[in-house]
């Protein structure tokens, strides 16, 4: 017998992620209603590496190419990103932050720091390290072929 799904570690992991994203989105909305948690991730990843392709962005935020394209199109429409033809390969696009995107990323930084600190309140560094080790083992087990 499997038991209740809600009593498994995987249920707790999923629930913690959903609760964190809900909490984070509420705080991001105080800065802008046009930015989602995924949009914030895109801003941070592109700012750190402006040469990322859309499929690389998708891998980083765990989204398929169609979803990433829709998000980037919306972020361009809302003035956070711009898409230009890549200088070396005209078949590719280069996605960069606009001044509005840079300003929004700057505002998001303190929100993300607050969100993480709040979510990890009462959790020791040793507990965080132990959890990270366990999660890496689960990931490794699930990605073995």
C-alpha positions as CSV (number, residue, x, y, z in Angstrom):
1,X,0.0,0.0,0.0
2,X,1.3,3.4,-1.0
3,X,-0.3,5.5,1.7
4,X,-1.6,9.1,1.3
5,X,0.3,11.1,-1.3
6,X,0.1,14.1,1.0
7,X,2.4,12.3,3.4
8,X,5.3,11.8,1.0
9,X,8.4,13.9,0.7
10,X,7.6,14.7,-2.9
11,X,4.3,16.2,-1.9
12,X,6.0,18.3,0.7
13,X,8.6,19.5,-1.9
14,X,5.9,20.4,-4.4
15,X,3.8,22.2,-1.7
16,X,6.8,24.1,-0.4
17,X,7.7,25.3,-4.0
18,X,4.1,26.3,-4.6
19,X,3.8,28.2,-1.3
20,X,7.1,29.9,-1.9
21,X,6.1,31.0,-5.4
22,X,2.7,32.3,-4.1
23,X,4.5,34.3,-1.4
24,X,7.2,35.6,-3.8
25,X,4.6,36.6,-6.3
26,X,2.6,38.6,-3.7
27,X,5.8,40.5,-2.9
28,X,6.8,41.0,-6.5
29,X,3.3,42.5,-7.2
30,X,4.2,45.3,-4.9
31,X,6.9,46.3,-7.4
32,X,5.0,45.5,-10.6
33,X,1.9,43.6,-11.6
34,X,3.5,43.0,-15.0
35,X,6.3,40.7,-13.6
36,X,5.8,37.1,-12.5
37,X,8.3,34.9,-10.6
38,X,9.3,33.4,-14.0
39,X,9.7,36.8,-15.5
40,X,12.0,37.8,-12.6
41,X,14.1,34.7,-13.2
42,X,14.4,35.6,-16.9
43,X,15.5,39.1,-16.0
44,X,18.2,37.8,-13.7
45,X,19.5,35.1,-16.0
46,X,19.7,37.4,-19.1
47,X,21.3,40.2,-17.0
48,X,24.0,37.7,-15.9
49,X,24.4,36.2,-19.4
50,X,23.1,38.2,-22.3
51,X,24.1,35.5,-24.8
52,X,21.6,32.9,-23.6
53,X,19.4,31.4,-26.2
54,X,15.7,31.1,-25.6
55,X,16.1,27.3,-25.2
56,X,18.9,27.8,-22.7
57,X,16.6,30.2,-20.8
58,X,13.9,27.5,-20.9
59,X,16.2,24.9,-19.4
60,X,17.2,27.3,-16.6
61,X,13.6,28.1,-15.6
62,X,12.2,24.6,-16.4
63,X,9.8,25.7,-19.2
64,X,9.3,24.5,-22.7
65,X,10.3,26.7,-25.7
66,X,6.8,27.8,-26.5
67,X,6.2,29.0,-22.9
68,X,9.5,30.9,-23.0
69,X,8.7,32.5,-26.3
70,X,5.3,33.7,-24.9
71,X,6.9,35.1,-21.8
72,X,9.7,36.9,-23.7
73,X,7.2,38.3,-26.2
74,X,5.1,39.6,-23.3
75,X,8.1,41.1,-21.5
76,X,9.1,42.8,-24.8
77,X,5.6,44.2,-25.2
78,X,5.7,45.4,-21.6
79,X,9.1,47.1,-22.1
80,X,11.3,44.9,-19.9
81,X,13.3,43.2,-22.8
82,X,14.3,43.9,-26.3
83,X,15.0,41.4,-29.1
84,X,17.7,42.2,-31.7
85,X,19.3,40.2,-34.5
86,X,22.5,38.5,-33.3
87,X,25.5,40.3,-34.7
88,X,27.5,37.1,-35.6
89,X,24.6,34.8,-36.6
90,X,21.6,36.6,-38.3
91,X,19.5,33.4,-37.7
92,X,19.6,34.0,-34.0
93,X,18.2,36.7,-31.7
94,X,19.9,38.5,-28.8
95,X,17.7,39.3,-25.9
96,X,18.7,42.1,-23.6
97,X,17.2,44.1,-20.8
98,X,15.8,47.6,-21.5
99,X,16.4,50.5,-19.1
100,X,13.0,49.6,-17.6
101,X,14.1,45.9,-17.3
102,X,17.3,47.0,-15.6
103,X,15.4,49.2,-13.1
104,X,12.9,46.4,-12.4
105,X,15.8,43.9,-11.8
106,X,17.3,46.3,-9.4
107,X,14.0,46.6,-7.5
108,X,13.6,42.8,-7.6
109,X,16.9,42.1,-5.9
110,X,15.8,43.3,-2.5
111,X,12.5,41.5,-2.8
112,X,14.2,38.2,-3.7
113,X,16.6,38.6,-0.7
114,X,13.6,39.3,1.6
115,X,11.6,36.4,0.2
116,X,14.5,33.9,0.6
117,X,15.3,35.2,4.1
118,X,11.7,34.9,5.2
119,X,11.2,31.5,3.7
120,X,14.4,30.2,5.4
121,X,13.7,31.8,8.8
122,X,14.5,29.4,11.6
123,X,16.4,27.0,9.2
124,X,20.1,26.6,10.0
125,X,22.9,26.6,7.5
126,X,23.5,22.9,8.4
127,X,19.9,22.1,7.7
128,X,20.0,23.9,4.4
129,X,23.2,22.0,3.4
130,X,21.7,18.7,4.5
131,X,18.5,19.4,2.5
132,X,20.6,20.4,-0.6
133,X,22.5,17.2,-0.4
134,X,19.4,15.1,-0.1
135,X,17.7,16.9,-3.0
136,X,20.8,16.5,-5.2
137,X,20.7,12.7,-4.5
138,X,17.0,12.6,-5.5
139,X,17.8,14.5,-8.7
140,X,20.7,12.2,-9.4
141,X,18.6,9.1,-8.8
142,X,15.8,10.4,-11.2
143,X,18.2,11.4,-14.0
144,X,20.1,8.1,-14.1
145,X,19.4,6.2,-17.3
